[in-house]
């Protein structure tokens, strides 16, 4: 099977920290406008993230924004990094993705994970101990729901009898699935469910082990997509442009660090694990960004690289010129350097 071609994209989480000189409505409008612009310039991907009950308005529902983006784009593929399956009803999610696939002309994908933030499970009234079973059963049901056939399901968390989900997705079998890989258990889960991979953490644990396990299962890891978020900010004046973006990235990491601490996962130290796949920002002129990004893709054998198209505390429109340069100046040279 031929290796999947390289793809590049932007990610958005729709955040407006308290005290920002713009509104959350501005964030939504500017984000949709940015993605439409980048789609016209040849962008491959847009990913939406998901968290709940965050004071800055962090995107809790990717479905409506995916529909809004589908309506103003024609090329870009739309996915999540990640959708939190314990909080989704599997039949409703299957229906939502099928409708989105119809609206977008078959451009939907879905990245999924367990979730970890204690406050989210508490607010939804779901024991965190159930996150594995809820996630795995949801994936089972999505696959059945997108088969085009009636199905029944009897699991530990969900039971359904003689269900036919309509409409069917445009893509046979439904939108391609990705799974987050953060531990040996999640690596085994991605191999078991035969999905693309979103690795985050120490390379030997979340990436190398997945490749070994995929080969052991009799499959070729090069047939799958491996994607990650890593910021690329294109600027000819780093001293001028980086400080406000750096502040926004520090804020982003502080929020995630709080979630990690509450979940007993080490706080900010979780981002400094030994051998961790690097996600620190690449900031500089076109030549610098091309060299760094090409080296990164080659070293980790990636197929999909996505940069945040927005930063908390900075209006998305302010980043749009950087994203335009990423798509039109950096990406073509990276493709030339590492292959299509």
N, C-alpha and C positions, 0 to 999 in steps of 0.2 A: 504494500500500500504506500503511495507517495506521501512524503512528509507534508503536513499542512503548511500553507504559506504564512509568512509573517503578517501579523495584524497589529495595528496601533489604535489607541483610543483615549478617551477622557472619561473620568469618573466624577460623579457629583453626589453630594449628600445634603444639599439645600439647608445651609446653616446661617443663622443670623444671631451671633452672640449678643447678650444684653449690653446695651450701650452703643451698638453699631449705628453709624450715621445713615443707615438705609434700612428699608423694611424687608421682612421676609417675602412680601409680595414682589419686591424688586428682585430678590434672589431667584424666585421662580421664573419671572418674565425674562430676566437676563440669561438664565441658564438655558431655557428653551431656545432663545434667540441664538446663543452661542453654538449650541449643538446643530441648529439648522444651518448656520454659516459654515461650520466645519464639515458638515455633510456635503455641502456643495463643493468644498475644496478637496474632497476625497477621503475623509476620515472613515476608518473601518468600524469602530466600536464606540458605544457609550455604555458605561456600567453605572448602576445606581446601588447605593448602599442602604442599609436598614438598621435603625435603632429606634427605641421608643422612650417617651417620657423624659426627653432631654431638654433643658431650659433654652437651648439655642434653636429649637425647632427641628433638629435632626430628622431627616426623612423617615417617617414611620410606615409609608405605603408607597411602594414603587409602581404599582399598577396604574394609577392615574397619570403620573408623569411619563411613564412609558407610552401610554396612549397619546399624550400631548406631543411627545417627541416623534412618535410614529406618524402623526398627522402632518408634520412639517418637514419630514425627511423622506428620502427615497432610497438611500444606499446603506447608511449606517446600520449595523446590527446592534440590538438592544439586549442587555443582560443585567445581571445583578452580581455584586461582590460585597455582601452576599444577602440572599433572602433567608430569613430565620424561620425554618420550617416548624419548630414547635408551636409557633403562634399562628400558623395558617391551617385552616380547614382544608384537607387535601382535595375534596371534590370542588370546593369553591376556587381553590388555586388552579386546579386543572382547567376549570371553565374560564377563569380570567386569562390564563396563558393562551388558551385556544382562541379566545376572542382577540387578544393582542396579536397573535400570529396571523389571524385573518386581517386585522386592520393594517398590519405592517407588511403584508405580502410575504409572510414567511421569514421574517427577520428576527424572531425572538430566540433567545437562549436563556438559561436559568442557572445561576450559580447559587448553591445552597450550603447551609451549615447548621450547626446545632444551637448556636447562641451560647452566651456565657454570663451576661450581665445579670447579677442577682436581682436588681431592682425591677427588671423587665418581667422575670418569672413571678416575682412577688405580686406585681401589679395585675398581671393576667390571671393570677390564682392558679398557676401551673407549677407543680413541684419540679425543681431543677433536675431532680433525679430521673425524671421521665424524658429528658431531652433526647437521649439516644433512640429510645423506642419510638417516640413521636416522629423524629426525623426519618428513621429508616422506614417506618410504615408509610409515611407520606410519599417517599420516593417510590415505594412499591405501587402505591395507588396512582400516582401520576403516570407511571408507565402503563398501567392497566387502562386508565381513563383515556389515554391518547392512542390506544390500540385500534380504536374504531369499532370495538366489539363490546357487547354487554359483558359485565363482569360482576362477580361477587367477591367479597374479601372478609376474612375473619382473622383479625389480629388481636393483640393485647390491648391496643388503644382504640382501634376503629373496626367497625363491622358494617358492611354494606351488602345489600342483596339485589341482584339483577338491575344494575345501574348502566345506563348508556349516556355518556357525556357528549353533548352536542353544543356548538358545532365542533367538528373535528379540526385540529390544527391544519394549517397548510402543509407543514413539513411532516412527511410520513413518520409516524412514531412520536411526533411531538417535538418541541424545541430541544436542542441538545442540552444535556445536563453537565454541570461542573460541580465538583465538591471541594470544599475547603480542606486543606491538609495542614494540620498543626501538631499532630501527635502520631505515634505508631498506630493507634486504634483508627484514627481518621484516614491514614494511608490504606489500611486494610479495607476500610469501608469504601473508599474510592475505587479500589481494585475490584471488590466484590460487586459493586453496582456498575462497573464498566463506564466510568464517567471521565470527562476531562478534569484537569487538576488546577487548583488554586493554592499553591504552597506558600506557607508563611511560617518562618522559624528556621531552625538549624538545618542546613542542607542535607547532612547525612540522614536526618530523621524524617524530613517532610518531602524530600525530592529523590535522593539517591535510593532510599529504601522503597519508594514507590516504583521506581524503574525496575529494581530487582524483583519486586513482588509481581509486577506486570509480566515480566519475562517468565517468572515461575508459573504464572497462570496460563502460559502458552500464547501470550499476545505481545505485540511489538509496541513498546512505549513511544516510539517515534510516530506512531499513527494517531497519537492523542495530542490535544492542545494543552500547553502548560502556560498559565498566565499569571501576571502579578501587577500590582500597582506600584509604580515608582515615578515620582515627580520629575518632570523635565521642564525647567523654566528657561526659556531662551531670552537672553538679554545681552545687549552690548555694554550695559552699565550695571554690573553686579552690585557695586557699592550703593547705587541709588535704589535698585529694584528689589534686592534680596531682603533687607531688614523687615519690611512689613509682611512679606511672605513668610519669613522665618518666624515672626511672632505668631502668625496664624497657624503655622505648623506646630509650634510649641504648645499652643492652645489645644490643637487637635490631639496631640500626644498626652497632654494632661488629662483630657476627658477620658481617653481610652485607658490611661494609667489608673484613673479612679475606678473604672469598671473592673480592671484586672485585680486591683487590690481588694475590692469588695468580694470578688470571686475566689480570692486566695491564690491568684496566679502571678504574684510577684510585682505588680505595679509597673512602673516605667522600666524596671530592670528586665521585664519580659522582652523589651525591644533591643536588649544588648546581649542576648544569648551568644555564646561562642558558636562560630560557624553559621550564624544566621544569614540567610539570603539578604543582601543589603537592600534597604528601601529608603536610604537617605537621599535627599533631593540632589539632582544634577542641575547645577545653575551656572550659566555662562553663555558665551557666544555660540554661534552655530557649530563651529569647528570643535569646540570643547564638548558640546552636547552630543554630537555625532560620535566622537571618539569614545566617550564614556558609555553611551548607550550601546554602541556596537560591541564593545568589549563585554559589557554586562550580558547581552543576549547570547553571545558566543560562549561565555564561561558557564552559563547555567542552562544553555540549550533551550531557550524559551521560544514560544510561538506567538505570544500575545503580551504586549506591554502597554499599560494604560497609565496616564498621568492624571493627577487631580486637576480638573478644569476650574476649580474654585478652591478658595482657602478661607476658613472662618475669619471674619473680620475684614475681608476685602471683597468688594462687590464683584461678581463674576465678570461683568463687562470689562473690568480693569485687567483681567487676565486674558481676555479674548485675543488681543494682538499677539501675546506670547503663544497661545494655542494655535493661532494661524501660522506662525512661523514654525512651530513644531511640525504641523502637517505638511506645509509646503516646502520647507527648507531642510529640516532635520530628517524626517522620515525617508524621503527619496535617497538621501546619501547613506543612511543606515541600511536600507534595502540593497543598495549597490555594494556596500561593504561586506554584508553577511549573507546575501542571497535573497531571493524573492520570498 
